[in-house]
């Protein structure tokens, strides 16, 4: 205080006290510069980014860019990737997007309520099936169907209903993407292959209902084995 009075007596003004020590200011600036210099490949990735990468791998299988074994291997790496560099490595050798013609033309949506639907016998299977059902049942029998795609997606939006999927011999299925609320999801097949062909990917949600995956009926399974021998 005496110093301030002395300055005023000389006709000057007191110097204001620095708002922040200079060392602290330099430390903050150094931190900001360090953030800018970080390698983008070291940044963490989110679940949404991992899902996007897996979706690109599904497209790649459909386009014939990778086979089903490579799809399974790359998908495993994508799901556990922590950084941008690790995730980019999974799709770095793939084109930026699906090839022409891989749009919404090969997506079939089935909708209904308080009823049932069944597909069986000789029918053409699209790349993606979307099931929106309320209070009813859906049965999809792929054992004699015409399946041109190595990977078939089945998206579920089921409320108070059941879904039965019957797969051909040698097919594999992924059920990890199905969320069940007051319901159940079960693959009844014994010794089902982890990476068969074709590969079925089930995802979405089912509320107050069930999703059941089964193999071919015994009589058909015997006929298929006899025909292949």
Steps between C-alpha positions, in 0.01 A plus 500: 500500500785742579648423162174594329479830694858578402421442131192723518706769672735502203203540263519147359274194514561173677576202277217245513580162650537233230176294470695178453864411565700488178616144563136380522420680173792335322397160636147537359636606162737205492209266576290640215792470258557141611134418430532637146814289444334172604488224240132461391555124485545493878153646569240271657205374292136456601259207469327681215827516305562130561148416376560710188819305426320167542228622263766580240640147540154354436479700178846378404393136535191562287717663233743207496790711628564270797388147581302387803811385692664839457174669594496315832864582573469868413174537692666361813778760469249781437294420809801519733672798333576782744666762281440654160815336364390152610153544350622652173731202447194273471360679193804689363526282186127523415330756274334794675145374448286221353519438129232635272180301521535417868230745603156445643381288204585175678329574830164339574283618790226283649245675721192373680299476819282236665586255221771264377725477196711215365759471227612152396584286200659657192512876561756769424675638807593870493819642644300643793167412659325743735230351725256737672238293675251551781318214676570222253756256368756498221650179358786516253621172352821546300577130452378487137517870420713666231770691689735700278667700777773364728360713785128550570385762750177460697395813687238444771239731644267255676252573778305212657585242240734223394755453224618159381793484260590168340846500340649269236776252574838667548361849563615712793316765698585795722245590770712746698316798354156396628370673814226306681270665753284254691587249230755242386751446220632150437685299236378139533752350257773271624858555382397797288795644303638833616574621147289303256355594166264671470533704817187648660523814713201560728468834676236732643265446791221274614264579788289233669584233248761254375753453223591140419757380249479141378662282239328311216236247587637148539345362181636788293839481670531132407406575137757780482779278637406222257499741204843639593660156545 
